[in-house]
Amino acid sequence: MKRLIKNGFVMAEGIDINKPADVLIEDGKISEVGYSLKCDDAEIIDASGTYVFPGLIDMHCTICDPGHESVEDIETASMSAARGGFTTIVCNPDTDPVVDNKTVVEYIITKSREYSHVNIYPYGSMTIGCKGERLSEIGEMMRAGAVGIADGDLTVENASLMRNIFIYSKMFDAPVITHCEDTALSGVGVINEGRVSTLLGLEGMPREAEDVIVARNIVLAENTGARLHIAHISTKGAVEQIRQAKKRGVNVTCETCPHYFTLTEDAAMQYNTYAKVIPPLRTKEDTEAIIEGIADGTIDVIASGHMPVRIEHKQREFDTAAYGISSFETAFALSYTALVRSGAITLEQLVEKMSKNPAEILRFGSKGEIKAGCDADITIIDLEKEYTIEPSKFYSKAKFTPAKGLTVSGVTTHCIVGGKSVF
């Protein structure tokens, strides 16, 4: 089917974003971008007053399938992602069973083709069972369709093993996605170590727990020449280390999530377990450093960090409550409101960090841009429409967020994947 998106403010090369333009879609691809386009047999999508972006790409999320489909499954994750404007999501491998072999990779890809409304790709695990002990069959998983290697929200503590992973990943040009946490330092901490942890009487995780592993992984990547991508950075120290590494020419990229620049540790006051995430929410000094890193290009990507858990596992004492956050449906709006409307970055920069840059890091050559020949993965958003975040209305099974009650701007009106309107 042909579709013609009419009169939207289109973010595409050679197109004035302040002037209404059109996008023609044929056979799942973008065939033409321009002004006053016509196609008699095309379905018309009226985008008047809204912005037409390349589909958002989420580099860091959890979908709980296989193993815990009652928490979140491929279908509900994809519906939630589409509502948030994501046309492609890449899921962590720490499922049950772990994505540490080609069979599980093929299962996710095959099932997503049948049940998912958006593109879903898996990371393969770096180590068997995500236990950080033995190297997994990386080549086998990459050939089966994995788009990178990661151990989810777990750290490979053994530096020798991590070095071997970097060396081996180069054979497949695979990005190595790392969660950075020195568990000897973070210990039994459940919140950022600082004023709030002291006030609440909770064990804290020092920022050094993140900074130490960031430094180690940068050194290993620098000396092996591997492609390092650091997930969900949350500290001022991590931002500065990555900034300096990039200046030296290290092949490193990184991401953060909206909760690390829109919320601080204060969100956990009154023992608010919905603000219990990993890494933990930090201080105002850290959020300011992250915003600065986003603005100057140190931080390449904004990911959702979507990590669903059962609501009853959140509604417990803080020490025993689960880590997690539901964020597919709020990621863009929170980022747009906090970064673009405040003047910290431009709209073009935001879309680069949520679409173009992830596509480049993951080698999605036909995604991340609106131009002839690219996949027709397109998100249409009304940037002027405000709403108050209400998690009970989420499409995700995880109906909670520490951002509940915040007023944000940016509502997805259409999500188009491969030329098909899925939201």
N, C-alpha and C positions, 0 to 999 in steps of 0.2 A: 504493500500500500504506500501511496505517496502522501506525504504530509507537508503542509506549508505553514510555517510559523510566521505570522504577520505582525508587523508594527511594534516589535519589541525593541528594547535597547540592548543590542547584541554585542557581547564582548568577543570580538574576533579581529584578527589582524586586517588592517585596511578599512575598518568600519568605525565610524564616529559613534561612540557609545551614547552620545547625547542626541543622536538623530535616529528615529525609528527605522528599523531595517528588517529584513526577512531572511529566513533560512528554509531551504527546500530539502526535504528528505526523500530518498528513493532507495528501496531495497535495503533498508537498515543502515544506509550510509548518508552522510551529508553530501549533496550533489552541487549545491550552489548557495552562496551567501552574498546578499546584495540588497539593493533598494528597489522597491516596487516590483518584486518578482511576481510572475504569474504562472499558474499551472492549472488548467481547466479541470483535470481529473483528480486533483489533490484534496484531501481533507484539510480544512482550514482550522488552525489553532490561533485564536486572537490573543496576542500577547500585549495588547495596548496597555501602556502604563507600567509594564513589568520588565524585568531584566532577564535576558537569555544568556545563560552561562554554560560552558562545557560542564558535563556532569561531574559532580563532586566525587572524589575518590578517597576512601577511608583506609589508611594504612595500618590501623591498629584497633582491632575490635575482637570481641569474643562472642561466639554464637551458640556454644554449649552442645553442638550437634557434630559428632555422635556422643551419646552417653547420658546427657542431661537435658533431653528435649522438653521436659516439663518446665524447665527454667527459661529456655529460649530455644526455638528451633529455626531451621533454615527459612521457613516461610514467614514466621513472625519477625525474625530479624530483618528479612528483606523488605517487608512491609514498613517496618519502622524506619529503616534506612531510606527507602524511597520517599517517605513523608518528610524526612530531613533533607532531601535533595541529593542523596548519595546514589549514584548509578552503579558504582563498583565498590565492593568492600573486600578487604583481605583479612582473613580470620586467623587468630592465634592457634597454635598446634596443641596446646595443653588441654585436650579434650579427653574423653574416655571411651575407646582407647585413644592414646596419643597419636598424633599424625607423625609417626616416625617410620612409615614404610609406604610403598607405592599403593597398597591396597586401600588405605584410609584416604590418601590423596584422591584416588579415583572415585571413592565413595562420595566424598564431598562434592567433587566436580559433577559427577553424574546426577546426584540427588538435587543439586542446585539447578541444573538444567531443567528439571521437572517441576520443582516446587518454588524456586526463587523468582522474585519479581525483578531483581537486579543481578548484575554480574557478581559472582562470589568466587574468589580464589583463595587457596590455603597457603600458609607458610608450612614448610616441613620443619620438623624439630631438628635442632643441632645435635642433640644427644638422645639416646634411646630412653623412652619414657619421660623425657624432659628431666632426667635425674642428675644431669651434669657429670656423668661417670664415664660413658662410652660414646664414641662418635656414632651417629646414625648413618643410614644409607642415603647420604645427601644426593649423590648423583642419580640414584634410582628415583627419588622423589621429584627432583627437578625435571627429569625426563617425563615423569607422569603428569606434570602440570603445576607443581609448586612454583611459586614466584619469588621465593626467598627462603632463608632459614632463620629460625628463631626458637627460643625456648619459652615463649609466652612471657609471663610475668615472673619468671624464675631466672636466676643468674647462674652462669657457669663459673663456679668459684675457682676451679683449678686453672691457673694461668697457662700451664703447659698444654692442657687440653684445648683451651681457648685459642692458643697460638696455632695448634694443628687444625682447628676448625677454620681459622682465617686462611691458612695455606691451602687447605682442601677446597674451600669455597671458590678460589680463583680459577679452578679448573672449569667451573660452570658459570663464571661471571655472576655469581649469586650474591645479592646483598645480604649482609649478616645483621639481623635486627636484634639489638641487645637491650635487655632490661638491666639496669645498673644499680645493684644494691649489694653492699658488703654485709652479709647477714651476721657476721661476727660483731659488726658495729651496730646494726639495727636491732639485733637481738630479739627480745620479746616486745619491742616497741610497737605501739598501735597508732601513733599520732606523731606529728613533728615534735622534736625535742625543743622546748622553749617555754615561753610564758604560759601558753594555754595548757600544755601538758602538766606544768607545775600547778596551775590553778585547779585543774580537774583531778590531779593525783594519778595521772596515767603515765605509763612508761613511754618514753619518747624515742624517736628515730632521729639521730643527728644527721644534718645535711652531709656530713663527711661520708656517710655510708654510700650515698650516691656519687659524690665527687671522686672518691678513691677508685671506684670501678670504671667511671668515665675516663679517668686518667690512664688506668691500666689498659683499657681497650683501645684508646687512642695510640698509646705507645706500640701495642701489638699490631694494630692496623698500619701504622706508619712504617714499621719495619718489615711487614709482610707484603704491603701494597694491596691489601684486600679492601673491599667495599664495606665500610662500617656505617651502619645507621643506628643511631641511639634513640631508643623509644622514650616517650613521655618524660622529657626532662623537666625538673621542677625546681632546681636550685640556681642561685646566682653563680655559684662556683662552676657548675656544669656549663652554663652559658659561656662564661669567660674561657674555660678550657677549650671548648669547641671553636670559639672565635679565634683563639691563637693557633689552634691546629689547622684551621682553614688557611690562615695567613702563611703557614709553613708549607701548604700544599698537600696536607693529608687528605686522603679520599674519604672524608667523613661527611655525613648528612645527619640531620636530627629532626625530631618532631616534639611538639608539646600538645596539650589538650586544653580545651577552653576552661576547665575548672582550675587550671594552674595559673591563669591570668585574670580570672574573674572572681575567684574566691581565695580567702586566706584561711589559716588555721582557726580563725575566730568562728568560722562556720560550724565548728565542732562544739562550740559552747553549748551548755545545757545537755552535754553528752549526745549530740545529734549524730547518730550512727549513719545517717544518709551522707554525711560528709567524711565517712571513713573510706578512703581510697588508697591505692598503692601505685606510685609513691604517695606519701601523705601531702595534704595541702600545707603550704609553707607560709612564709611571712610576707608582709607588704614589700619588703626589700627584694624578696625573690620574685614576686609577681611583676614588680617594676623592671627588674633585670630581664625577665622573660619577654615582656612587651618590647623592651629595647632590642632584644635579640631578634624578635620577629621583624621589627622595623628595619634593622640594618642588614638583614639577610642571614644572620648566624643561624637562626632557626628556619629550616626549609619548609616544614610541613606542619599543618594543624590537623591532627587526627581526632576522632571522637573519643577514643578510650572507652567505648561502650563495653561494660563488663556486668552483665545481668546476674543477679542472684535471687533466691527466693526472698520474698518480703519478710517472712518469719525469721529468716537468718539475719536480717537487718534489725528487726525489732527485738533486740536483746541488749544485755549489758555491753558497754562499749568494748571491753576487753575481748569478749567472745563473739561479737557481731562480725559478720562477713565483710570483707572488702568488696567494693563494687559500686558501679554507677550506671544509670541508664541515660545515654547521651546521644544516640543517633538523631533524635528529633529536636534537640536543642543546640547542637554543635554550631551550625551555621549562624543561627540567630544570635546566640551569645557572642560569637566571634565578631559578627558584623556590628552589633550594638556596642561592644566594648572597645573594638579596635578602629572601625571605620567611622562610626558616628562621633567618636571622641577625637578623631583627627590623627590618631597614632599611625595609621597606615592608610593607603588608598584602597579603593574597591578592587582595583586591578591586582594589587599585591595580595589581598585576601584570597581572590580566586586562584591566583598562582599557587598559593600555599595549600589550597584545598582541592586542586585539580591538576594543573599543569606539572607542578613539581613532583607530586606522588607518581604521576604517569611516567615522568622521566626516570625517577629512581627505580621504579619497578619494570622499566623497559616496556611500557604499554604504548607502543609506537603509534597506534591509531586512536588513542584516547587523550583527553586533557586539553583539547583545542576544538574550536569550531572553525573548520575549514573543509573545503571540498576533499573528499576521499577519506575523511575520518569517520569512525563509528558514530552513528547518530545517538550518542549518549548526551542528553541535554537536560538541564535543569532550568525551570522558569520560576523566578521568585519575585514576589511583590515586596520591595524593600520599604515601602511606606506604611505597610500594614503592621500595626502593633498588636501584641497580645500578651496575656499574662500566662506564664508557664504553669500548667496544671497536669501533673503526671498521671492522674487517673484517666486522662484522655489519650495516653500514649498507645500506639499500636503494639509496642513491645510488651512482652509479658512482665517485664520489670518496670512496674509503675511507681518509680520513686526517683527523686533527684534532690540534691541540696539546693538547687536553683528554683525550687517551687516558690511561686509568688512573685518572681522577678518579671518585670515588664520588658519585653524585647521587641525588636523590629526584624522583619524578614520572614515571610510566610511562603512556603513552596506551593505554587499553584499547579505545576505540572512537573512530572519526572518522566523522561522519555529514555528508554533503554533499547538500543538497537533499532530505533525507529518506532518502537511500540510504546504507547502511553500507558505507564504502569501506575501512575498516581495523578 
